Amino acid sequence: MADDLHTRYMRAADIWDAYRAGCTTCQHDTRCAAGVRLFERFTRLQDAYLNRS
C-alpha cells in the first residue's frame, strides 16, 4: 500500500505543479477554486505518506 500511496502522492504533486504553472491565479498563497481542490488533494496525500506507519 505504501507504494500505491507514494505513486498517488507523486501524481498529485505533478498535477498540482502543472496546473499552477498554467494558472495566473494560483501563485504563492492565492488559488482559484480548481487550484484549491488540487492543492488540498496533494497536501492530504503528502500528509498521509509522510505520516504513514
Secondary structure, 3 states (H helix, E strand, C coil): CHHHHHHHHHHHHHHHHHHHHHCCCCECCECCHHHHHHHHHHHHHHHHHHCCC
